[in-house]
Amino acid sequence: MIGFELSAEQKQWQQAARDFADKEIRPVAWKLDKGSDEACFWPLMERMSKKGFLAMGVPKEYGGSGLDFMTMSAVVEELAVADGGMAFTATSNSFLPLMVAGTDEQKRTFLPLTSSREKPGLAAFALTEPHAGSDGASITTTATKDGREYVLDGEKCFISNGNIARIYTVLATVDRGKGLKGITAFLVPDHLDGLERGRVEDKLGFRSSHTGTVVFHSVRVPEGNRLGAEGDGFPIAMKVLEVMRIVSCGAVGVGIARAAYESALRFLLTYSNAKKLINQQALSFDLADMLASIEASRLLVWKSCWMLDNKIPAATMSSITKFYVSDMAVEVANKGLNLVGLYGVNEDYPMDKYVRDAKVLQIYEGTNQISRLVASRGILSC
Ligand SMILES: Cc1cc2nc3c(=O)[nH]c(=O)nc-3n(C[C@H](O)[C@H](O)[C@H](O)COP(=O)(O)OP(=O)(O)OC[C@H]3O[C@@H](n4cnc5c(N)ncnc54)[C@H](O)[C@@H]3O)c2cc1C
């Protein structure tokens, strides 16, 4: 039986997220967009953590909220209506690599670093390098075995939370000659000697989410911090991206598009000149198209979440969700900006922010070209 009604508990989470987004995130979203503001960012993180929005996917036994992906996507959409970057920061903190491949001991040791409600830390997932973006197989960060430790050397760039994380999942190669089969994942706490936080990106969109470089100068990582076996790193990364493309990109994209649609509607219903125009079909048809796109995209996100929650392989669906929803978010935000006109470039109707945030969705978690590549390979291998 198919149903679209959220359970009572899911509705509670959704409402809590909507209230939090309205009261806590929306009032500071424009300020955070203007530049990283530590005085504003960390207190907001603490309040998000207290509400259970920072470790949503972490089971309760490890201090998280224990949400399934369906509930998580409902929460994330609401947070993203207020600010895409903050919603993304929340999703990236469910410490997916550890959830995918960690041992119980690793989970007990490392999850409290990010799931503490009193003093939350952030997690980072470090795959991309200056010369290795889409092609993960060409990473050059090395992990050299030395007794019971690995020595990490290399540089990662454009890492979300890269300059502020308490714990990193780092993808490095134990043997470049093995290509993908040499890539291995390591849990690297920020206090280890030789870990240097580098340049912070001043970027187009998602400006409330920190993005930066992190450099490893002979960082000695205990063998017990290796996730899975040597060579398991790439499958772990792909599983993490499978989830992120649905929740961090899909649900966030629906939220950003909704923000643009709701702002456009508010503008057309309240601004006196616009009120005269609202019955023009050129404008009202755009509104209808925007809402249709949002509703269709949410169905994709929910179906993909249902697959994740039911442990159905979702690599193809997650890639389809990623490129479809992010393209939709860009289109809807652009339509919103066109509808609102000059009022769409300031805090009242921040359409330019929605356009910029939506654009980032097309690039991260694997570009939309790569998502189409993954999806088409999935289709053709059937
Ligand atoms: C805001 C933000 C946050 C990010 N956060 C993280 C993070 O937390 N962790 C992390 O590891 N990375 C992160 N990234 C990096 C992101 O995942 C990469 O930007 C992405 O993988 C693309 O890599 P690239 O930019 O180097 O593009 P490139 O790989 O250099 O590609 C350039 C262009 O060529 C296209 N292209 C490449 N190969 C193919 C192909 N085979 N077929 C068709 N087209 C192709 C691409 O689609 C793209 O358009 C983040 C990026 C951004 C913008």
The ligand as an SDF file (V2000), in Angstrom:
LIG
                    3D

 53 58  0  0  0  0  0  0  0  0999 V2000
   30.3490   23.7560   -1.5790 C   0  0  0  0  0  0  0  0  0  0  0  0
   31.1460   22.5220   -1.8510 C   0  0  0  0  0  0  0  0  0  0  0  0
   31.3250   21.5990   -0.8360 C   0  0  0  0  0  0  0  0  0  0  0  0
   32.0990   20.4620   -1.0660 C   0  0  0  0  0  0  0  0  0  0  0  0
   32.2950   19.5720   -0.0350 N   0  0  0  0  0  0  0  0  0  0  0  0
   33.0970   18.5000   -0.2260 C   0  0  0  0  0  0  0  0  0  0  0  0
   33.3830   17.5980    0.8550 C   0  0  0  0  0  0  0  0  0  0  0  0
   32.8820   17.7540    1.9690 O   0  0  0  0  0  0  0  0  0  0  0  0
   34.2300   16.5600    0.6290 N   0  0  0  0  0  0  0  0  0  0  0  0
   34.8090   16.3450   -0.5870 C   0  0  0  0  0  0  0  0  0  0  0  0
   35.5710   15.3890   -0.7120 O   0  0  0  0  0  0  0  0  0  0  0  0
   34.5590   17.1790   -1.6400 N   0  0  0  0  0  0  0  0  0  0  0  0
   33.7240   18.2430   -1.4850 C   0  0  0  0  0  0  0  0  0  0  0  0
   33.4710   19.1090   -2.5290 N   0  0  0  0  0  0  0  0  0  0  0  0
   34.1010   18.8700   -3.8120 C   0  0  0  0  0  0  0  0  0  0  0  0
   33.1170   18.3270   -4.8520 C   0  0  0  0  0  0  0  0  0  0  0  0
   32.6720   17.0590   -4.5060 O   0  0  0  0  0  0  0  0  0  0  0  0
   33.8380   18.3940   -6.2000 C   0  0  0  0  0  0  0  0  0  0  0  0
   33.8010   19.7470   -6.5980 O   0  0  0  0  0  0  0  0  0  0  0  0
   33.1960   17.5390   -7.2510 C   0  0  0  0  0  0  0  0  0  0  0  0
   33.4290   16.1920   -6.9760 O   0  0  0  0  0  0  0  0  0  0  0  0
   33.7020   17.8530   -8.6510 C   0  0  0  0  0  0  0  0  0  0  0  0
   35.0750   17.8740   -8.7090 O   0  0  0  0  0  0  0  0  0  0  0  0
   35.8260   19.0660   -9.4620 P   0  0  0  0  0  0  0  0  0  0  0  0
   35.1620   20.3250   -9.0140 O   0  0  0  0  0  0  0  0  0  0  0  0
   37.2790   18.9190   -9.2040 O   0  0  0  0  0  0  0  0  0  0  0  0
   35.4930   18.8700  -10.9790 O   0  0  0  0  0  0  0  0  0  0  0  0
   36.3370   18.0820  -12.0880 P   0  0  0  0  0  0  0  0  0  0  0  0
   36.4300   16.6460  -11.7070 O   0  0  0  0  0  0  0  0  0  0  0  0
   37.6010   18.8100  -12.3480 O   0  0  0  0  0  0  0  0  0  0  0  0
   35.3880   18.2100  -13.3310 O   0  0  0  0  0  0  0  0  0  0  0  0
   35.3120   19.4020  -14.1220 C   0  0  0  0  0  0  0  0  0  0  0  0
   34.1160   19.2890  -15.0440 C   0  0  0  0  0  0  0  0  0  0  0  0
   34.2580   18.1270  -15.8810 O   0  0  0  0  0  0  0  0  0  0  0  0
   33.1410   17.2680  -15.7260 C   0  0  0  0  0  0  0  0  0  0  0  0
   33.5820   15.8770  -15.8010 N   0  0  0  0  0  0  0  0  0  0  0  0
   34.6210   15.3220  -15.1480 C   0  0  0  0  0  0  0  0  0  0  0  0
   34.7180   14.0130  -15.4450 N   0  0  0  0  0  0  0  0  0  0  0  0
   33.7160   13.7320  -16.3030 C   0  0  0  0  0  0  0  0  0  0  0  0
   33.2680   12.5430  -16.9690 C   0  0  0  0  0  0  0  0  0  0  0  0
   33.8880   11.3760  -16.8070 N   0  0  0  0  0  0  0  0  0  0  0  0
   32.1820   12.6300  -17.7720 N   0  0  0  0  0  0  0  0  0  0  0  0
   31.5230   13.8090  -17.9480 C   0  0  0  0  0  0  0  0  0  0  0  0
   31.9080   14.9650  -17.3480 N   0  0  0  0  0  0  0  0  0  0  0  0
   32.9790   14.9240  -16.5320 C   0  0  0  0  0  0  0  0  0  0  0  0
   32.5740   17.5950  -14.3660 C   0  0  0  0  0  0  0  0  0  0  0  0
   31.2010   17.2700  -14.2900 O   0  0  0  0  0  0  0  0  0  0  0  0
   32.8090   19.0930  -14.2840 C   0  0  0  0  0  0  0  0  0  0  0  0
   31.7790   19.7580  -14.9620 O   0  0  0  0  0  0  0  0  0  0  0  0
   32.6770   20.2400   -2.3400 C   0  0  0  0  0  0  0  0  0  0  0  0
   32.4660   21.1720   -3.3690 C   0  0  0  0  0  0  0  0  0  0  0  0
   31.7070   22.2920   -3.1370 C   0  0  0  0  0  0  0  0  0  0  0  0
   31.4960   23.2650   -4.2570 C   0  0  0  0  0  0  0  0  0  0  0  0
  1  2  1  0
  2  3  1  0
  2 52  2  0
  3  4  2  0
  4  5  1  0
  4 50  1  0
  5  6  2  0
  6  7  1  0
  6 13  1  0
  7  8  2  0
  7  9  1  0
  9 10  1  0
 10 11  2  0
 10 12  1  0
 12 13  2  0
 13 14  1  0
 14 15  1  0
 14 50  1  0
 15 16  1  0
 16 17  1  0
 16 18  1  0
 18 19  1  0
 18 20  1  0
 20 21  1  0
 20 22  1  0
 22 23  1  0
 23 24  1  0
 24 25  2  0
 24 26  1  0
 24 27  1  0
 27 28  1  0
 28 29  2  0
 28 30  1  0
 28 31  1  0
 31 32  1  0
 32 33  1  0
 33 34  1  0
 33 48  1  0
 34 35  1  0
 35 36  1  0
 35 46  1  0
 36 37  1  0
 36 45  1  0
 37 38  2  0
 38 39  1  0
 39 40  1  0
 39 45  2  0
 40 41  1  0
 40 42  2  0
 42 43  1  0
 43 44  2  0
 44 45  1  0
 46 47  1  0
 46 48  1  0
 48 49  1  0
 50 51  2  0
 51 52  1  0
 52 53  1  0
M  END
$$$$
